[in-house]
Amino acid sequence: MKWLVCGILMVFIIFPSNLSWAQNIKPNDTLTVEVLTPFSYKANDGSTVVIGEVQNKNNFPVTGVKLGVSFYDGSGKIIEYKTGTTLLKVIPAGGKVPFSISSKQDPSITDISINLTGFNSSPARQQVLVITPGTLKISDQLVLSGTITNGGIILTSGTTIYLISYDSFGRVVGISSPITQPEDIAVGKTSTFTISSIPNSNTKSYKLIAESDNYQSTLTDITNVETSLSSLTELVTINDVSVTDMMGNKYSTIPVGNQTKITSKIWIKYAPEQSEQPFVCYVQIKQIGTEKLTPNKDDVAIVEFIGTVQGVFHGMEKQEISVNWVPDKPGAFFVEVYVWDPNAVALAEPSRHINVMLVK
């Protein structure tokens, strides 16, 4: 067994402070390969990074996926056009693979658009690389060690491993990888790896994926996570999430098409008296049971609505936020509330009480 000491390679994403980034995917319902909700952020070196996933909706593998990203300034002028591809060469039938594309260093870039420009069919790569993650430890650093085993019938080389981070909405917010990847792995042999990076406080789930010159792994969930980031997420508390009509009367059942008011009390507990803390509050509504309807194995419930409220705490104080929602179909729904700062750092743990709403 070979020990690999690995360094940091982290691509992470934040939501812009004023939510003004324009991010556009050219819609096409006939596409059998789709770009899934990309995001962009300004990196420390002044470049703009676009990150996301590509899903193969075909019943056969594809390769040579080509993505084109246009970077614009505030007036709509194209500053740069950059092409790229997915981090793994082959996307299995029905599979998802991340991508990351960066612009040149130009602070005038404010908007992006992305489109898929091509792909080819590909022979299948056997998913016989077996990843066994250890415990993911999160404090000021994110550290994960694990093993990867060659379950194929020939020696494999050129292996790349990626740790993918997802936020509460199922969107990619980070891609990490060992600087030193495994070398040749003989048949039936195991190699160890370690990934270390700066954690993204928006991350709610993690997965691993790997590819070599001739094999792949499946997308592997990380279930053992130890965290000591409470100092980042106990700044604000979220309480008293309620669902009422516009006059403040509580619903027993919400009629389809009626305007609904969702309110919550948020309280900043630790702040100097004269300080100001901007925040963005997200109210997310999901339909119960839709995780069984999704065509993938992720069991992610369908998000019906996301409302946002921006504000500022002035010292230690309580505030009440509210958003309006008009349900357009019957069913059972639940609401979750998140509070982040404008740089997408979590100020609170997500609301823990699940509010179930019946719409008829």
C-alpha positions, 0 to 999 in steps of 0.5 A: 500500500502506498501512502501519498501525502497530498496538498491543497487544490481547492476550487470553491464558489461563493455567491456574489454579495449583490446577487448581480452576476448574470449566469445564462445557459442557453435552453434546449429541451432536446439536449441529451447532455445538459449543463446543470446550474453553473455559478461564477465567482471572482477569485483572489487573483482577479480571474472569474471562475465558473464551476458546475456539473454536466449531466449525460442523459443518454443511455450510452457514455459520452466524451469530448464534452466541449463548453463555451463560456463568455465573460462580459463587462457591465455594459454587456461587452464580451471580454473573453471567450473561453472553452473547456471540458469536464474534469473526467474524460468520460461521462457514464450513461445518466451520470454527472461530472464536474467542470471548472473554467477560469477567465483571465485576470480582469476585474471588469468581468461582471457577467457570464454565459455558458453553452454546450458546444459538442460531445461524442459517444464513447466506449464505456469505462468499467467502474471498477475503481473502488473508493473507500473514504475515511472520516472527513474532518472539518475545522479551519481545514478540510481533511479527508483520507481514504483508499482507492482499489483497482478492481479491474483486470489490468494495471491502471495509471493516470488516476485522478480523484475529486472531492465534490462539495454540494450546497443545500440546493444540490449545487456544486460549490467546491471541487478539491483534489490531491496535488499528488494523485495515485501512481500505477495501481496493480490489479487488486492493489490499494493506494491511499490518498489525502485531500486537504483544502479550505472548507466552504461553509455552505457545503451540506454534502460531499461525494468522491469520484475518480477516473484513470486511463482505463477505469472509473469509480462510481460517485461515492457518498461521504457519510462520516463527517466530523466538524468543529465549525460552530464558531462560524454557524452559531452567530445567528439563530433562526426561530419561529418559522411560520406560514400564514395568509397575508393578514397573518392568519395561520393556514390549516390548508393552503389553497392553490393560487393563494398568496402565502407569507412565510416569516421567521425571526432571526437573532444575531447573538455575538456582535459589537454594539456598534457593528453592522453585519449584512446578511442574505436570508434564503427561504427554500420550499421543497415538495415532500416525496419528490426525491422518489421521482428524480431520475438519479440516485441522489434522492434530492427533493425537488425545490419548488421555490427559493425566496431571498431577503437581504438586510443588515444587523446593527449590533446584537438585535433581532429581526423578522424576515418574510417572503411571499409564495404562491403555490401553483399545485397541490401537495405536501411541502416543507420550508427551510431557512438559511442565513448567510453573509453576502460572501456566502459564509453561513451565519447560522445552522439551517432552520431545524424545525420542519414546517409541513404545508398542505396545499389543495 
